[in-house]
Amino acid sequence: MTECFHVSQIATLARCNEFQYLLLGDVRDLLEETPDESTRKWLLAVLDTLVELMPRERQLHADSGGYLMEVLEEFPNWNRQVMRLHLKTLHLDYALRSLRNRIRDEKSWGAVADQLGCELRDWMQLFSDIHRAESSLVLEAMLLDIGPGD
């Protein structure tokens, strides 16, 4: 039963990540558009959805035992690496909320769209970098074979 629950959580987490990447594609497309009020409205709708997904992703990790628990179960001494990545994800969440709020509250969107668009692109790069680092750490833990020694 626990194994089935764990597999279900992993599948749900994978769907959440896929949805996040689809939304990032929408953000990229919207940033290519002319910065008008219609674009800002759609951008905010996508960012609102991303902001809602970030805590959902954390909850899915918690429900499956904790953030990168599959790594820590195999290699408890990798706790620092895992905690560093976890802190980066929390910062990522905060940064997205801040960017979304600044875009929402900006009085003259056209005047600052380029600057905020650059910051949003930087955020998306950081998002990808963190997810890549998480995947790399999980893969390394799965592939690392510590033998009995000599």
N, C-alpha and C positions, 0 to 999 in steps of 0.2 A: 504493500500500500504506500509506504513512504517513498519507495523508488518510483512508483507511478506518479506520485505527487511531484517529485523532484523533476522528472522528465517533462511533465506538464508545465511546470514553472519555467524551465529552460525554453520550451517552445514558445511560451507567452513572452518571455524576455526577448527572444529572437524576433518575434512579430513586432514588439515595441521598438526594437532597434531598426527594423526595416521601415517602419512608419516614420521614425525620426529622420532617416536618410531621405525618404520621399519628400518630407516636409522641407528638408534642407535644399533639395532640388527646386522646390517651389520658391524658397527664399532667393536662391540664385537667379531664377527667372525673373522674379519681381524686381530685384536690384538692377536688372538690365533694362527695365521699363523706364519711361519718363517719370520723374518723381513728382507726381501730382497727388491730389487727395484720394483718388480712387486707388492708386497704387498703395498709398499708405494704409488705407482701410484693409486691403487684402493682405498686406504685409503684417499688419497687426493681428489679423485673424489667424494667420499661420503661426506667428510668434506666440500668441495666446495658447494655441494648441501645443506647441513645443514646451512652453512653460508648464502646462498641465502634465505633460508626459514625463518631465524630469523627476518629480517626486514619485510617480508611478513606477519608473524604472528602479529607483532606490527601494521602493516597497517590494518589488519583485525579487531584488537581491536579498532583502531581509527575510522574505518568505522562504527563500531557498537556503537559508542558513546564515547568510551574511554576505557582504561584499567580497567577491572572489574567494569564497570559502573553499571551493574546490582546489584552489592553489594552496591555501593555508593548511588544509588537511594533509596534503602531501609534503609541504615544506613550511612548517611553522616559523622557521627562521627567516622567511621572506616577508615577515610582517611589516617591516619598514617600507618595502617597495609597494606593498598593497595599500598601506595607510597613506603613502604619498599620492598614489593614484586616486584613492578615495577622496582625499582633501582636494585634489584638482577637480574632481567631479562636482564637489560641493561648490567650489569657486565658480565652475562653469555654470551651474544653476543660478547662482547669485548674479553673475555677469549678464546672463541672458535676461533675467528679470529687470535688471538695471537698464539694459539697452531697450527692451520693450517699453519700459516706462518713459524713457527719454524720447523715443519715437512717438509714443502716444501723447505726451505732454508738450511736444514742440509746437510752437505757434506758427512758425514759418518753415514747414517741412522742406520746401524746395531749396531753401538757403542752406540747410544742413544735411540734406539727403546724401550727398557725396561722402561727407565725413562719417556719418552714422553708418552708411553702407560699407565703408572700409572697415569700421569697427566690427560690423556684423560679419563681414568676410573673415576677419581675424578670428572672431569667435568660432565660426564654422570650421576653420582650420584647426583650432585648438580642440574642438569637439572630435574631429576626425583623428587627430594625433592621440588623444586620450583613449579613444576606442581601439585604435591600432595597438597602443601600448598594453591595454587590457588583454586583447586577443593574443598578443605576443607572449605575455606572461603566462596565460593559460596554456598556450601551446608548448611553451618551454617546460612548464611543469608536467605536462602530459608526456612529453618526449624524453625528458631527462631520466635516465636510468642510472640509479646509483647502485653499483655492484657491491658485492660483499667485501671487496678490497683484497689485498694480498697478505 
